[in-house]
């Protein structure tokens, strides 16, 4: 459950509404003012405030606008706003306005006293629910490194944070968690649509004991739902699934960021961006569904173990994008830019009948082939092909003109099998064998314009074959 001393939440007295961490004393309320007016700022220091900051109206909506809140320790004990079976913090619209949980500016230190907003809502039906923090629109919610926003209850309609409207930004350096099988950590109600909500995660988002649930979600499944920008920064963790609704959403992953569950883009036109830095190596292990575009940016490598089905365009702008899933039937485009590398076994590169222009390669397509496999798709563009791994990759393009890439072919490890010269791309492309071998699966003539040098032992023939320059 998050990092550092966040394990203290395991000792909360779940059967009560006091929710005081084990070993911590309950001091007198330290929030002022407790009945804020528009434009005011509520400061909560060390100690525990039992109750709700803000006024609750019809359907559990906040009534007060433009209130700022700071919940941060001022002594050696935690600062706690405990909503019990109701919300801890409820306001309507910001001006914009800000809610800070934890010490403002603390992006790294998770030890020591905490700033906590918490609730323990039982399983009852209230729409939108008694969420630990609830606002409508135009709020910035900052959870600093020693900040925790926790929903301990079992209600499926009670989230840790629930923005009802739009133009909200949630920046998390600490922990946001729905702990005991209730709602999501963050839920967008989409009562007001047409704008953008942003999650900038540097810390931990979690659904606690049941990581099969979605960490974020939305009420609206209709076209026009609010758009979401979700940024999972370096070192950030998502424990659970990520599920978007019907907006046009963007999901950005940075190196050494983690998501343990599946990722669903929902409706709309959705973009997935994978960012890397020199030397980074990251993997998306779960299923990817309902995204429109996938873009690999920056140096480093990202591997995708699921399928690309549902994407309409995959672009490798920089670094390495590795594919290990079954992408048979992928009908979208694949573009490798000059600074990009697409790496896969033959079995994982996209194919779809009639297998024309499956990969536009202006950089490098690397067949990392530990076993034997055959690729029947067509590779075009100005880029090159590399072969690594001990297995044999057979290039057997179904396109009548074969492959047309012009950058040449380099065999570094294992074998590359062909039955015609056109499998090696355009006839101007050189052929280089530097540790690997070319396997002939038919008698063939190599194009006289195909430059390259190789030792006799670099050409293998499963049965007597002829290989000569035309």
Phi, psi and omega in degrees: 000075177079206191238167172053225186278017174295344177295346178298337180293340176297341183258013176297149177276088191293336184280353181245176175259004181284322175052043180268123180306142180304133177088356179252139179275151178268105179276174179294159179305135183234032178251137177207135352282155180270349175234074188291151176251163181306134179088357182271171177235129177261125177248125179242116179259196184303142185119186185234129171254115178265110182148188183250129170274113183115161180257138185253130179250210183299138181053037174062030177274144173291149183252340188256136181258160164058049178246130174265149181224136172234121176241104185209144180294140177246349175227204182276007179243164183292153169257119188234129166249113188246109179278355182059234180273016177227187180286154175271319183223121182223116173221172184262261186252143175272177185253351010282165182228168188228139170243120178250125174244115187102177185284120185303129179090352180277103182255358187228328190270111181262350181272169180087188183295151187248160163256126190228132165242128188212162176203165181218077188272125179288173185280089175220157188266110171222133181250121010273003181107163178267087185275148182304309172237128179224129174224174176256282186225159171064042176241143167253123178246115180252121172253108184280176189300330175258029178251145179221130171240113191232134168246113185267349187281174182260000182291129179288349180255009180248116180252166174291315177226131180224098169280128183275335186243233188219175180059041174250146177234125177248115178247121187240119170251352184250240182225130170237121189213138165253110202274315198247047173081017180270236183275193178281166173292317179227131180228130176260117186286331179059034171294330175237129185239176176103348179248202184233133168250140185236135169244120177244097190260118172250351186244233184235128169247130190212150170250023166066236191290341183236086184284002174281352178272167181277134177289323174234157178197182183210150179281329189272129173245015181260153176301141180096002177300156182300143179280152180231132168252116181246119180245119175256102189282171179305127180086354182282154183228135171242114180259092184140189179274163171239122182228122176262170180256231190256009177280178173267099192254152177232129178242121181244126174249137175250164187300148179061032170250151193229141165227130186269342187250198179274161184232122183236118181284347181070208178277187179080190178254110193241141184241137174244124181239129181246114184255139179228169172229168182306125177087353182282150179214115185225159183225137167259108189274338188269183179284143176246122180223151170063039168249151183265313182234148174232126181230128174263123184236149176076172179287186181081180186231138168239131175253139176246118182271341178274194181265165177263005183302132182107329175290147173254342180209129175240126182232130174253098181279319182213160175067204187241132168248118179258135177244129178235356181272184178267109183251023173298130180095358176292125186252358181279184179269153172231121181235124175254114180283167185305331180264008185252157176228127172256122186239131181191161163288161177302326183289347184251350175287146185295140172221144176197126181303137012269016176058058174242130177052047179296321179228121171267109191248104173254005177238251179224131165255119184250118174274101177268093196242095177284338179241191177264140179201159182238135176246121184258357179285171180254134178247123181240184175104184185262004185271190187238166176245136172239146176238122174232171181089155188283343183282181179249123172263123177260122174267113183225066186297134178285339178299135184301325181270003179076203175277150183235010179299146189250356188276357178095175186228130178236126179254109184262328181213154176063208185233157173235119183260139177219155174241357176203155183298327183296344175293337182272014178088193181304147186295346178276350184282129181289157175242122182234130175244113185231067181115341179250188183220157175260125179257124179269123178257006176196162170294136182204159174250129173280141180301135181297338180276356183276105183281167177139153177232144177201155178283157182302323181292351180278355177244125182240148183228112179305327173220168184307119180229160177248131175228123180211164173276136182292000000 
